[in-house]
Amino acid sequence: MTVLLVVVGAMLAAVLLAGAGDRLRLPWPVLLLLLGAAAAFVPGIEAPDIDPELILPLFLPPLLYATAQRTSWALFRQRWRAIAFLAVGLVVATVAAVAGTLVALTGVTVAAALALGAAVAPPDPVAVEAVAGPLGVPRRLVSTLQSEGLFNDATSLVVFTTAVGAASAGGELGGVAIVVQFVYGAVVAVVLGVVAAWLARRLLDRLTDVVAGNGLTLVLPFAVYLGADALGASGVIAVVVTALQMRQHSDADASEARLAAASFWSVVELLVTGVAFALIGLELRTVVEQADRSLGTILAHAGIVCVVVIGVRALWMTVAWLTNGRAASAPERAPATAAETVVLTWAGMRGLATLALALALPLTLDDGSPFPDRAELVIVACSVLVVTLVGPGLTLPWLVRRLGLREDDGVAAEAERALAARARRAALDELAAVDRQALGVDDDQGEQVLDEMRTRFARIGRALSGDDVGRPGEDDDGDDADDYRERLARMRRRREQWQRLQAVALAAARREVVAARAEPGTDPEVADRVLRRLDVRTLGTSGL
């Protein structure tokens, strides 16, 4: 019952703080973490006893799936060098720097230090999305942070698992073993993700109920994650690949399912994120109570580790900036300026994976002896989490304004207009090639309706910005009061012709936007906004 009360309370707090954070212009996950931490020190409120091994499988799959749906394969192909540089190179560098620092400060074993380094190395894509997304930061920066966050957990998990195994067995840590495990885990995960997405698409094609389809997509990331774990592969990569494949091959005509899924996953993401960050806050007191050494000494060590973590990221982003500065032919790369380097450094927020990996450190070694300095290692990890999440979360809005890095609204608007124009051309081409006889518009009235439809879709760029495409007028046929039935029959036929033609044109526009979303150079967020307006218009006119 205690666990249920905490979960329900966390979900309610997430809903309330999401609204409060929007009003206060503060990131609600940070507010929720602070609320959970404060509640943890209130007598009578205890953190729920959850097996640490269940934290990642319970919370990470749906959050990864929801985040990955907002990007595309084209974006990953376009930025694979940056992803490898950050999700692999930066993680490895951070692990090495943190492990060396811990060994020098505390004298813990190399394997235990590497395990802790792997826990604090990966920034959290959920925290980035919740904090940086609403600030109006240029999309190049947000998508870079998202791409990094979607894959860096895979690198950290491989290093963590191998290091914990070596520490528990008291054996040597082999670098070759880590590389082999990473390659195997990545390859198997990609294959599993592609196969799972293919099977899910086949099943969704046979499900006519939108609710059942949403239920399948909710179960899918958990099943894929657990399947990858059973095969010794990366559950993170498997879930991300599944989400990308599902979105890449989505049905352009599934307007109702797409709108329902977007709303459904927004709610799931809000509630799951709320529970996860509340649990992070509640765990802080338990972690502090487990410490054997002086808390002041531990926090001093933690402060040094925090400086190392931020310093390594700053150095890495500076190298990326200097490298990108010579790549003038690739303006989409980030960081491209000193200001962007500062923001990307400060936005390296840790979150759920750091807490879960730290708590997953075993209590004992294989020989039954206590895991060396476990309590101190967990406190250091939680300190890095709090410093890198709360500090940037509360100051990033000010920093973005100070550096003048807000996205130019005209850039996004121009991208939407260009995509809307492309959708308009597709709709007009479809109307030009329409089979009049098959659609029942091969008479004089049908030709008139077709001309009106072409005129209205010529303005679809404005329509997709919020104006109505328009419906056929009901008083366009004259005022012949003596022949009411004939006029009514013409009006009904006119409406039917209008509806058929508009359905054909909207379908062509949707297909064009879906195709554009999978092309390099198209911002998935812009494509999703245009596609959503087309979907809403499709459902709004289907009942004519």
Secondary structure, DSSP 8 states (H G I E B T S, - for coil): -HHHHHHHHHHHHHHHHHHHHHHHT--HHHHHHHHHHHHHTSTT-------HHHHHHHHHHHHHHHHHTTS-HHHHHHTHHHHIIIIIIIHHHHHHHHHHHHHHHH---HHHHHHHHHHHS---HHHHHHHHGGGT--HHHHHHHHHHHHHHHHHHHHHHHHHHHHHHHT----HHHHHHHHHHHHHHHHHHHHHHHHHHHHHHHH---HHHHHHHHHHHHHHHHHHHHHTTS-HHHHHHHHHHHHHHT--TT-HHHHHHHHHHHHHHHHHHHHHHHHHHHHHHHHHHHT--S-HHHHHHHHHHHHHHHHHHHHHHHHHHHHHHHT-TT-TT-S--SHHHHHHHHHT----HHHHHHHHTS-SB-TTS-B-TTHHHHHHHHHHHHHHHHHHHHHHHHHHHHHHT----HHHHHHHHHHHHHHHHHHHHHHHHT--HHHHT--SHHHHHHHHHHHHHHTTHHHHTTT-------SSTT---GGGHHHHHHHHHHHHHHHHHHHHHHHHHHHHHHHHHHTSTT--HHHHHHHHHHHHHHHHHHTT-
